[in-house]
Amino acid sequence: MPTSIPKTIDYIEVPSRDVAKSRLFFTEVLGWTFTDYGPDYSSFEDGRLSGGFFKSELVSHTDSGGTLVVIYSENLEDTKADVIRFGATITKDIFSFPGGRRFQFTEPGGSEFSIWSDQ
């Protein structure tokens, strides 16, 4: 048994009202790869972190206390345009914060995410 276990996030699971729509959105916008486990669950790889979308009528939004997953992009404006083009709704337009800028959106499956950049 290892004496030192990393204390990093290993996997996240995100609720989605429509797993297929969430999968398509993140494939098209961010290039994530997916493995489906039936119609109600799809795991993803983003190149750094793994996770999954599971079927749920309840979804995650910051206005109701949900966790916000924040994604990095080198070009915030281009990524925002893609997010909109592939069916997301902007919940907070681009704003500055110490260290960068970001915006928040609801993806087609219903959960809220954020994309930030230090550029």
CYANA upper distance limits for C-alpha pairs under 8 A (distance plus 0.5 A):
 10 ASP  CA     49 LEU  CA      7.47
 10 ASP  CA     50 SER  CA      7.50
 11 TYR  CA     49 LEU  CA      7.23
 11 TYR  CA     50 SER  CA      5.65
 11 TYR  CA     51 GLY  CA      5.28
 11 TYR  CA     52 GLY  CA      8.38
 12 ILE  CA     50 SER  CA      7.30
 12 ILE  CA     51 GLY  CA      4.96
 12 ILE  CA     52 GLY  CA      6.95
 13 GLU  CA     51 GLY  CA      5.88
 13 GLU  CA     52 GLY  CA      5.24
 13 GLU  CA     53 PHE  CA      6.21
 13 GLU  CA     54 PHE  CA      7.51
 14 VAL  CA     51 GLY  CA      8.24
 14 VAL  CA     52 GLY  CA      6.68
 14 VAL  CA     53 PHE  CA      5.31
 14 VAL  CA     54 PHE  CA      6.78
 14 VAL  CA     59 VAL  CA      8.30
 14 VAL  CA     60 SER  CA      8.01
 14 VAL  CA    111 SER  CA      7.97
 15 PRO  CA     53 PHE  CA      6.17
 15 PRO  CA     54 PHE  CA      5.59
 15 PRO  CA     55 LYS  CA      6.49
 15 PRO  CA     56 SER  CA      5.92
 15 PRO  CA     57 GLU  CA      8.33
 15 PRO  CA     58 LEU  CA      7.38
 15 PRO  CA     59 VAL  CA      5.66
 15 PRO  CA     60 SER  CA      7.23
 15 PRO  CA    110 GLY  CA      8.50
 15 PRO  CA    111 SER  CA      7.21
 16 SER  CA     22 SER  CA      7.41
 16 SER  CA     53 PHE  CA      6.60
 16 SER  CA     54 PHE  CA      6.33
 16 SER  CA     55 LYS  CA      5.65
 16 SER  CA     56 SER  CA      5.93
 16 SER  CA     57 GLU  CA      7.54
 16 SER  CA     58 LEU  CA      8.13
 16 SER  CA     59 VAL  CA      6.54
 16 SER  CA    109 GLY  CA      5.16
 16 SER  CA    110 GLY  CA      6.34
 16 SER  CA    111 SER  CA      6.85
 17 ARG  CA     55 LYS  CA      6.14
 17 ARG  CA     56 SER  CA      5.70
 17 ARG  CA     57 GLU  CA      5.62
 17 ARG  CA     58 LEU  CA      7.86
 17 ARG  CA     59 VAL  CA      7.66
 17 ARG  CA    109 GLY  CA      5.48
 17 ARG  CA    110 GLY  CA      6.58
 18 ASP  CA     22 SER  CA      6.94
 18 ASP  CA     55 LYS  CA      6.94
 18 ASP  CA     56 SER  CA      8.49
 18 ASP  CA    108 PRO  CA      8.10
 18 ASP  CA    109 GLY  CA      5.32
 18 ASP  CA    110 GLY  CA      8.37
 19 VAL  CA     23 ARG  CA      6.58
 19 VAL  CA     39 PRO  CA      7.79
 19 VAL  CA     40 ASP  CA      6.81
 19 VAL  CA     41 TYR  CA      7.16
 19 VAL  CA     42 SER  CA      7.42
 19 VAL  CA     53 PHE  CA      6.62
 19 VAL  CA     54 PHE  CA      6.94
 19 VAL  CA     55 LYS  CA      6.48
 19 VAL  CA    109 GLY  CA      6.89
 20 ALA  CA     24 LEU  CA      6.67
 20 ALA  CA     39 PRO  CA      8.11
 21 LYS  CA     25 PHE  CA      6.55
 21 LYS  CA    108 PRO  CA      6.42
 21 LYS  CA    109 GLY  CA      6.31
 22 SER  CA     26 PHE  CA      6.75
 22 SER  CA     53 PHE  CA      8.00
 22 SER  CA    107 GLU  CA      7.24
 22 SER  CA    108 PRO  CA      6.42
 22 SER  CA    109 GLY  CA      5.49
 23 ARG  CA     27 THR  CA      6.55
 23 ARG  CA     34 PHE  CA      7.52
 23 ARG  CA     42 SER  CA      7.78
 23 ARG  CA     53 PHE  CA      8.37
 24 LEU  CA     28 GLU  CA      6.57
 25 PHE  CA     29 VAL  CA      6.48
 25 PHE  CA     86 PHE  CA      6.68
 25 PHE  CA     87 GLY  CA      8.09
 25 PHE  CA    107 GLU  CA      7.82
 25 PHE  CA    108 PRO  CA      7.60
 26 PHE  CA     30 LEU  CA      5.80
 26 PHE  CA     31 GLY  CA      6.94
 26 PHE  CA     32 TRP  CA      6.41
 27 THR  CA     31 GLY  CA      4.98
 27 THR  CA     32 TRP  CA      5.32
 27 THR  CA     33 THR  CA      6.87
 27 THR  CA     34 PHE  CA      8.36
 28 GLU  CA     32 TRP  CA      8.43
 28 GLU  CA     86 PHE  CA      8.00
 29 VAL  CA     79 THR  CA      7.95
 29 VAL  CA     82 ASP  CA      6.45
 29 VAL  CA     83 VAL  CA      6.83
 29 VAL  CA     86 PHE  CA      7.66
 30 LEU  CA     46 ASP  CA      8.44
 31 GLY  CA     46 ASP  CA      7.93
 32 TRP  CA     44 PHE  CA      6.88
 32 TRP  CA     45 GLU  CA      6.25
 32 TRP  CA     46 ASP  CA      5.29
 32 TRP  CA     47 GLY  CA      8.10
 33 THR  CA     44 PHE  CA      6.01
 33 THR  CA     45 GLU  CA      5.87
 33 THR  CA     46 ASP  CA      7.23
 34 PHE  CA     42 SER  CA      6.78
 34 PHE  CA     43 SER  CA      5.95
 34 PHE  CA     44 PHE  CA      4.89
 34 PHE  CA     45 GLU  CA      7.01
 35 THR  CA     42 SER  CA      6.07
 35 THR  CA     43 SER  CA      5.75
 35 THR  CA     44 PHE  CA      6.98
 36 ASP  CA     41 TYR  CA      6.65
 36 ASP  CA     42 SER  CA      4.73
 36 ASP  CA     43 SER  CA      6.86
 37 TYR  CA     41 TYR  CA      5.80
 37 TYR  CA     42 SER  CA      6.17
 37 TYR  CA     43 SER  CA      8.16
 38 GLY  CA     42 SER  CA      8.06
 40 ASP  CA     54 PHE  CA      6.15
 40 ASP  CA     55 LYS  CA      5.37
 41 TYR  CA     52 GLY  CA      7.37
 41 TYR  CA     53 PHE  CA      6.15
 41 TYR  CA     54 PHE  CA      5.06
 41 TYR  CA     55 LYS  CA      6.93
 42 SER  CA     52 GLY  CA      5.91
 42 SER  CA     53 PHE  CA      5.87
 42 SER  CA     54 PHE  CA      7.26
 43 SER  CA     50 SER  CA      7.78
 43 SER  CA     51 GLY  CA      6.00
 43 SER  CA     52 GLY  CA      4.33
 43 SER  CA     53 PHE  CA      6.80
 44 PHE  CA     50 SER  CA      6.12
 44 PHE  CA     51 GLY  CA      5.80
 44 PHE  CA     52 GLY  CA      5.99
 44 PHE  CA     53 PHE  CA      8.45
 45 GLU  CA     49 LEU  CA      6.62
 45 GLU  CA     50 SER  CA      5.19
 45 GLU  CA     51 GLY  CA      7.27
 46 ASP  CA     50 SER  CA      7.02
 59 VAL  CA    110 GLY  CA      6.46
 59 VAL  CA    111 SER  CA      5.60
 60 SER  CA     64 SER  CA      8.17
 60 SER  CA     65 GLY  CA      8.36
 60 SER  CA     66 GLY  CA      5.22
 60 SER  CA     67 THR  CA      7.04
 60 SER  CA     68 LEU  CA      8.18
 60 SER  CA    110 GLY  CA      8.10
 60 SER  CA    111 SER  CA      5.28
 60 SER  CA    112 GLU  CA      6.50
 61 HIS  CA     65 GLY  CA      7.01
 61 HIS  CA     66 GLY  CA      5.23
 61 HIS  CA     67 THR  CA      7.53
 61 HIS  CA     68 LEU  CA      7.74
 61 HIS  CA    111 SER  CA      6.59
 61 HIS  CA    112 GLU  CA      5.66
 62 THR  CA     66 GLY  CA      5.17
 62 THR  CA     67 THR  CA      6.87
 62 THR  CA     68 LEU  CA      6.92
 62 THR  CA    112 GLU  CA      7.78
 68 LEU  CA    112 GLU  CA      7.21
 68 LEU  CA    113 PHE  CA      6.21
 68 LEU  CA    114 SER  CA      7.38
 69 VAL  CA    112 GLU  CA      8.27
 69 VAL  CA    113 PHE  CA      5.73
 69 VAL  CA    114 SER  CA      6.74
 70 VAL  CA    113 PHE  CA      6.61
 70 VAL  CA    114 SER  CA      5.12
 70 VAL  CA    115 ILE  CA      6.02
 70 VAL  CA    116 TRP  CA      7.43
 71 ILE  CA    113 PHE  CA      8.22
 71 ILE  CA    114 SER  CA      6.59
 71 ILE  CA    115 ILE  CA      5.12
 71 ILE  CA    116 TRP  CA      6.73
 72 TYR  CA    115 ILE  CA      6.11
 72 TYR  CA    116 TRP  CA      5.59
 72 TYR  CA    117 SER  CA      6.29
 73 SER  CA     79 THR  CA      7.58
 73 SER  CA    115 ILE  CA      7.09
 73 SER  CA    116 TRP  CA      6.59
 73 SER  CA    117 SER  CA      5.89
 74 GLU  CA    117 SER  CA      6.21
 74 GLU  CA    118 ASP  CA      7.88
 74 GLU  CA    119 GLN  CA      6.73
 75 ASN  CA     79 THR  CA      6.73
 75 ASN  CA    117 SER  CA      7.44
 75 ASN  CA    119 GLN  CA      7.58
 76 LEU  CA     80 LYS  CA      6.52
 76 LEU  CA    101 ARG  CA      8.49
 76 LEU  CA    102 ARG  CA      7.81
 76 LEU  CA    115 ILE  CA      7.83
 76 LEU  CA    116 TRP  CA      7.18
 76 LEU  CA    117 SER  CA      6.53
 76 LEU  CA    119 GLN  CA      8.45
 77 GLU  CA     81 ALA  CA      6.76
 78 ASP  CA     82 ASP  CA      6.85
 79 THR  CA     83 VAL  CA      6.60
 80 LYS  CA     84 ILE  CA      6.81
 80 LYS  CA    103 PHE  CA      8.32
 81 ALA  CA     85 ARG  CA      6.57
 82 ASP  CA     86 PHE  CA      6.59
 83 VAL  CA     87 GLY  CA      7.12
 83 VAL  CA     88 ALA  CA      6.04
 83 VAL  CA     89 THR  CA      8.48
 83 VAL  CA    107 GLU  CA      8.50
 84 ILE  CA     88 ALA  CA      5.54
 84 ILE  CA     89 THR  CA      6.96
 84 ILE  CA     90 ILE  CA      7.93
 87 GLY  CA    107 GLU  CA      7.52
 87 GLY  CA    108 PRO  CA      6.47
 88 ALA  CA    105 PHE  CA      6.78
 88 ALA  CA    106 THR  CA      5.99
 88 ALA  CA    107 GLU  CA      5.04
 88 ALA  CA    108 PRO  CA      6.06
 89 THR  CA    105 PHE  CA      5.87
 89 THR  CA    106 THR  CA      5.68
 89 THR  CA    107 GLU  CA      7.22
 89 THR  CA    108 PRO  CA      8.48
 90 ILE  CA    103 PHE  CA      8.00
 90 ILE  CA    104 GLN  CA      6.49
 90 ILE  CA    105 PHE  CA      4.70
 90 ILE  CA    106 THR  CA      6.93
 91 THR  CA    103 PHE  CA      8.25
 91 THR  CA    104 GLN  CA      5.89
 91 THR  CA    105 PHE  CA      5.36
 91 THR  CA    106 THR  CA      7.17
 92 LYS  CA    103 PHE  CA      5.96
 92 LYS  CA    104 GLN  CA      5.43
 92 LYS  CA    105 PHE  CA      7.26
 93 ASP  CA    102 ARG  CA      8.27
 93 ASP  CA    103 PHE  CA      5.51
 93 ASP  CA    104 GLN  CA      7.17
 94 ILE  CA    101 ARG  CA      6.95
 94 ILE  CA    102 ARG  CA      5.65
 94 ILE  CA    103 PHE  CA      4.88
 94 ILE  CA    104 GLN  CA      8.28
 95 PHE  CA    101 ARG  CA      5.93
 95 PHE  CA    102 ARG  CA      6.14
 95 PHE  CA    103 PHE  CA      6.94
 96 SER  CA    100 GLY  CA      6.38
 96 SER  CA    101 ARG  CA      4.73
 96 SER  CA    102 ARG  CA      7.10
 97 PHE  CA    101 ARG  CA      6.30
 97 PHE  CA    102 ARG  CA      8.30
 99 GLY  CA    118 ASP  CA      6.69
100 GLY  CA    116 TRP  CA      7.42
100 GLY  CA    117 SER  CA      6.12
100 GLY  CA    118 ASP  CA      4.78
100 GLY  CA    119 GLN  CA      7.46
101 ARG  CA    116 TRP  CA      6.04
101 ARG  CA    117 SER  CA      6.07
101 ARG  CA    118 ASP  CA      6.99
102 ARG  CA    114 SER  CA      7.25
102 ARG  CA    115 ILE  CA      5.97
102 ARG  CA    116 TRP  CA      4.46
102 ARG  CA    117 SER  CA      6.82
103 PHE  CA    114 SER  CA      6.09
103 PHE  CA    115 ILE  CA      6.20
103 PHE  CA    116 TRP  CA      7.13
104 GLN  CA    112 GLU  CA      7.36
104 GLN  CA    113 PHE  CA      6.13
104 GLN  CA    114 SER  CA      4.64
104 GLN  CA    115 ILE  CA      6.98
105 PHE  CA    112 GLU  CA      5.91
105 PHE  CA    113 PHE  CA      6.00
105 PHE  CA    114 SER  CA      6.70
106 THR  CA    110 GLY  CA      6.19
106 THR  CA    111 SER  CA      5.87
106 THR  CA    112 GLU  CA      4.72
106 THR  CA    113 PHE  CA      6.80
107 GLU  CA    111 SER  CA      6.36
107 GLU  CA    112 GLU  CA      6.84
107 GLU  CA    113 PHE  CA      7.81
